[in-house]
């Protein structure tokens, strides 16, 4: 191994080394360093009510690789068999039109929460869906990601209109399409995990501030960590299945921890003294809006639940404050 290897080996385009469906993604726990980024992904997996997140940093820092690696940590859920939108048979209010109109009893099965990625250059029809010969709306990514997560790699290459529309749908939880074919709607409750490379251009400030949390990902400079990146990337390239198997126990541990956190987070309380601290912080940075307050509360509750606690501490607020506030104005 020479110095040039350390300069050029990173997590860029690891997905190109395996064919889709033939091998597992690079495990999240296999990412060297980047603890804040990995923790943020685990928090939004633990509490989807946090909202949408964005990972910002130069190419090769493991942003998209980490987002894809979340797939094997996500829990399994009950889903209506044959439903395009992953409907929950127990949530009658959130069923799609087909599930609501079914005269037969809904049959379900267990599957992983969806984690889909919109390819760079995907068409509007592929993203938002289209109509077949019988004028039925066929789901795009926004429908197929319902109840799960949607990765937007290099989000700043999307048109501002498309990105704003995706954020609108995610925040509302419903996709509505009005055209000459009629007025159709379906559930589309998903979290966006966006990434962006600053060299591709900046995001509009108003768009950036709609993300609940933003992680500023830095390149790793430490020589020992760079050597470890080379070792792990090469091991994955040589045998992705074996590499994933060697990380399976740790991945399963995090999967169980996320599942436990999702069950616990609804019971997490915010004590009065912590509310006062939040109020003070939000006013000091000039971000005392309902959107920002909700993001800070949900992130702090997720941090508490991830720590197996049913109460939020000032330390929880401190740990997530930069992620919630750092990309917003002052």
N, C-alpha and C positions, 0 to 999 in steps of 0.2 A: 504494500500500500504506500502511495506517495502523497505529497502535499496536494497535487492536482485532484486526486480522488476525493479528498476532504472538501475541496472547493465546489465540485460539481455534483456530488451525490446528495440528494435530498428526497423529499416526498413527492416531487412533481410527477404527475401522470403515472402513478403506480398502477392505476386501473388498466393501463394499456398492456400490462404484462400478462394478464389473464383474460380469457374470453368470458363475457357476461354469463353468469349462471354456472360456470364451471369451477369456481373457486371462491372461498370466502374473501370479504374485504380485509384490508390490513387492519388488525385489531386496534381499537382505540388505546388499549393499555400498552400497545407496542410503540406508541409515539414517544420519542425521547423528550424529556422536559415538558415545556408548554403546559404547566400545571393549571394555570388560570383558564386556558382555553378548554382543557379537558373537563375541569370542574364545571364550567359554564354549560357545556353540553349535557353533563349529568344532571345539572339543576333543572334545565328546561325539560329533560326527559322525566324528571321526578315531579315537576309541576308545570304542565303545559299552559296553565293560566298566566304564566309569566308573559307569554306572547312571543313575538318574533325576535330573533337574534341575528347579529352579523359579526363575522370574523374578518378583521382587516389586517393585511400584512403582505409583504412581498411574496412572490411565487416561491414554492418549495418549502414553506414553513409548516406544512402539514394541515392546512385549514380544511380543504376538501377531503383529504384522506381521513382526518379525524371525524368529520361529519358522517362520512360513509361508514366508518367503524362503529358508529353508534348503533347500527342495525342489530347486531347480535346482543346488545345490552337491553334493547327495548323489550317490554313484557308482552306476553300473549293476552289476547282479549277474545271475547265471544263475538262472532260476526255472523250475520245472516248468510246462509249458504246461497251462492249464486248472485249476491248483491254486488253491483259495480262499485257501490259507495261505502262498503264495509260497515253497514248499519249495525247498531247494537240492538238486538231483539228486545232488550229490557227497557230501552229508552224510546217509548212510543212517540214522544213529541218530536224526536229528531230523525224519524224514519224518512226515507226517500218516498217518492210517489208510488213506485212499484211495490215496495214493502207495505206501505199503508193500505194499498188497494187489494193486497193479496187476500183471497178468501180462505186459503189453507193456512194452517198453523205454521208460523215461521220456524224453519229448521236452522240450527246454528252449528258452527264448528269453531275450534280455537285456532288462532293464527297470530303471528307476530304483528304488532302495530306496523302499518306501512311506513316505509322510508324510501321515497322516490326522489329522483334527481332530474331536473329539466336540463336536457343537453343544450349547450351553446348553439344558437341558431335554430332552435325548435320553432315550428310554425305556430301561429295563433290557434289553429284548429287543434294541433296536438296538445297545446297547453290548456286551452279552455273547453275543448270539445267541439263536436260538429254534429250534423244531422245525416241520418242514413236515408235510404230510398223511401222509407215509410215515415219520414219526417220525425223520427225519434232522436232525441239528443243522446249522442254517444259520448261517454265521459272522456275528458282529457286528464291531464295530470292533476288538476285541481279537484276533480271528482274522485279519482283513484287514491288521492292522499288523504281523504276524509278520515278523521280521528287519528291521523299520524303526522308525519313530518315531510316537508318538501325542501330539498336542497336546491339552492340557486347559486351554483358556482359562477364566479366572476359576474356578480349581479350588476356591476356598473357597466357591463356591455349590453345589458337589456335596455330597450327603449324606456325612457322615464314613464311613458304611458302604460306600458306593460307591467313594469314593476309596481307602479301605483295601483293598478287594477288588482294585481296579486295580493298586495297588502290590504286593499279594501275587502277582498273576498275572505282572506284569512281572519281579519278582524270581525267581520260580520258572521262568519260561519256558514254562509249561504252563497251559492253562485246562481245568479239569475241571467237568463239569456232571452232577450226580446228581439225577434227578427220576423221576416216574412213567414217563417215556419210556425210562429206562435210564441207564446210566453211560457218558458220552462224554467224551473228552478230545482236545485238539488242541494243536499247538505255538503258543505265543503269546509269543515272545521279542521284546520291543520296549522301547524307551526312552521314558519319559514326559518330555515337555517341558511342564511346567505353568506357568501364569501366575496371579498373584493381585493384585487391587487391595485394599490395606488397608482402604479405605472400605467394602468389601463384608463385612468381618469378618475375624477372625483364624483361622488354622488351629490345630488342636490341636497342642500341642508335640510329642507323640509322632509324629504324622503328619509334621510339618515336618521332624523330625530323620531321617526315613526317606529324605529326598532327599539324594543324594550331594553335590550342589553347589547353592548358592542365590546368586542375584545380586540385590543391592539396587540397583534402577534408579532414578536420580534424574532429575527434570525438568531440561531444559536451560534455563539462564537467560541465557547469553551472547547478546547482541543479534545479532551476526553469524551465529551458528549458528541462531538462531530465524528469521532472514531466509532462510537456506539451507533450513531445513525447509519454510517456506512455498513456496519456489521448487520444490523437488522434489515436494512433495505435489501442487501444482497441475499440474506437468508430467505426473505420473502420471495424475491425474484426466482430463486432456485427451486423453492417448494412452498407455495402459498398454503397448501393444506397442512403440511407439517408445522409451519410457522404458527398458523392459527391454533393448531392442536396444543402446541407448547404454551400458548397463552390462554387456553380455554378455562382453566380453573380460576384465574384471576378475572376473566370476563364474566364467568358465571357468578362470581362473588359480587361484582358490581351490578349485574342484572338483578340479583336478589335484593341488593340494597336499593336500587331504583324502584323495584316493585313495592318494597316496604315503605319507601318514602311517599309513593303515590297514594298508598292507603292511609298514611299518617297525616299528610299535609292539610287535609280538610279540617283536622282537629287542632292545628297549630294556632295558638293565641298570641296576640301582640299586646304585651302589658302596657299600661298607661305611660310609664316612664319611657318606654321605647318609642311610643307614639310621639311623645314630646320631643325626643331626640330627632326623630324623622322630620317633624315639623321644622325644627331649628335648622337642620341641614338643608332642606328643600328651600327655605326662605333665604338662607345665606347665599345659595348659588342661583337664586332667581328662577327656580324651576318648580314652583308650588302649583302645579296643575294636576287635574284628576288623573290624566294619563301617566304622568311621571310618578305620582304618588302610588298609583296602583302597581306599577312595575316594581317600585322599590319594596312595597309590602310583599308582593308575591315572591320576589327573589329572596327576600329575607326569610319568609316562611319556608321556601324550598330549602334554603341553607340549614334552617333549624331541623326540618324533617330529615334531611340527609344526614344530620348528626344525631338522629334518633331522639329528638326532643319535641315536645308539644308546646314550647314557648319560644318566642323570639328574644334574643339578647341584643344589646348594643353592638356586640362583636359581630353578630350576623349582619347587622346593617352596615357596619364598617367594611365587612368582607365583600359585599356586593355593590356598595355605593358607587365606586368608580366605574363599574360595568354599566350601571344604570344611568349615571350622570355625566360620565367623561366625554361623551360625544355630543352633548347638548350645550350649545352656546358657550357661556362663560364657565 
